[in-house]
Amino acid sequence: MCKTHMTHSDNDYKLWVNTENRKGKVILIHPFVEETRTKNRNYSTESLTLGCLIGSLRKAGYSCVAVNSEMNQWDAYETSKYVLKHDDIFFVGISCKSERSYGVAKTVASLIKAKLPNVHITIGGILATVSDKRILEDCKYFDSVSRGEGEFLITELAYKLLYGMTLNDIKSLTYRNVMGVIRNPLRQRIINLDKVPLSFRTEMHELKENGSTQLSSAYMFTSRGCFGNCSFCCVYQLLGNHMVYKRSPENVVNEIKEIVENYGVTEFYFIDDLFILPSKKGEIWVDKFCYLLDEANLKIKFHVEIRADTVQSELIKKLVNHGLFRIFIGAEAGCNSVLERYNKKCTVQQNNKALYELKQSGIPKYQVELGYIMFDAAMTYQELKENYYWLKESGLSTVQNLQNRMNVYYGTQMYHDLIHRFNLEPPKFGESWINNFYMDKGVEFVEGTIRRIRKELYKNNTGLLCDFFGVLDKYKKEIGFFGYTSQNEEKDEIIYNILYSIYKYLNKEEREIYYSIFESCFEYIENSSKRQEDFETLLAETVNSRATILREASTYFDNIIDAFSKTYVDIRKARNIYHVYADPHNYFEVILLDTLEDKFACNVNLKFGQIMVN
Ligand code: SF4
């Protein structure tokens, strides 16, 4: 965290307008990190980071281009090639959330500098904020680091570069000059978030201009900051304090309205850490938000992220009635001593209560997603078992949860703890610190086994599940999963339910593989008479047979989808679906009633791709 004294003036919130309409282009880049795609298993969509900055730059009269390499899946070379097609570039900004994107950001900067040595390149984001001086010492291609929130800072930097002014008074900028690296004082956090210009949705805008299919969803934020102080989290480092500032419900609903009207997008993903504040004020905010959605007659679907201790069934119910369909809870662990170590200020009992409240609210289980850390360096074997069984019994586990190791971000409390309490050597600057060190040998054994088998299963071309991400992606597209443009435009309910059932089935079977690895490891560790060779043989057999079934199932389901597409017209006539059961070892059964008259009932039994209509 930068120790520089924070000062405040109105200039902190000033948009530096390009008063003389000077020519010159600003390019902002969101880099693509291949590893993030396989870890998070989320198809990438618009970049809200770029959207916020472009919104400010456009409002201040600068010509700018957003390059969303993540969405386009462009590596550093493709990205720089695209950037260099543009004329008149005077300033490039690269977003860098964490160590994962730092390497790519450096390569992009070096490729641009090789062709355009006089262009100013700044880097922003969490890692950049916490390690500004180190970045400028580490990489000569960056001219400056933009710390903290960027919406006002970027217009000031653009203005001063375009008008040839000194950078020495731009707050929250760290830059290089002949004297060395200079760190300017911090600007104050943006308290009134309604003053931030609305994001410009470049990706949606371009798709609309080209007449292509629109993105299915949009990212938004309603607040910034978190009162928590979890030891692994870097929100505090980015923002510099624990205050939470919220946009007004009016401001948020206006933006939703604009997106719905301009782009026809009706699905929203609120990315803020605390959509619901645990206070009367928080409840009033939710009430007003719902009231305004009703008043504007906005029929939207949305996803929110909240802490477990802010879940209240009544509030969630209200949100569900206004379109909430998916919720992310930062549970993090199912063991109290682990939660204490993370300084989560939340207990397992509160996590359980949150799940109970969610059940009462009527939100389906499969729409609840947990933030969960399965392994950390200081974890004991007993803690790991508790953690594992809590997750399994919650019925909400995902493969991502089950194999998740703590990613230790530079400069966090956890980063310092590992160095000072456990005497660990941190990685080279800019490299991810996903720990492979475990103090407890049992934890090390389980985690090592999971990692080894995972690697074998998904190994390119040869792993039993090497195509599995592609298979899941296909279903996500078919069912219009968040961030995917649906292939099934009309979202026919029956087709949707069937595809969703298949998707859930595949996920469940994949999870079962991980359960079997965990439980085999536990049994081996606790049964001292068992030989390691026997354990390995048995484990390999179990995993192989489960993975083979899963692989075959995805092929069977492919046939079913083909069969469905051939009979699509008939199936669409039906209006009721009684039962969808996706399991390749049983019938895949759908009972349909004809739309026009209830007299005619039609059974469709699908087995491994065959359709029999009775
Ligand atoms: S509650 Fe979430 S956002 Fe807040 S400090 Fe903890 S991990 Fe970070």
Residues whose N, C-alpha, C, O or C-beta is under 5 A from the ligand:
A	BS01	SF4	C226 G228 N229 C230 C233 V235 D273 G330
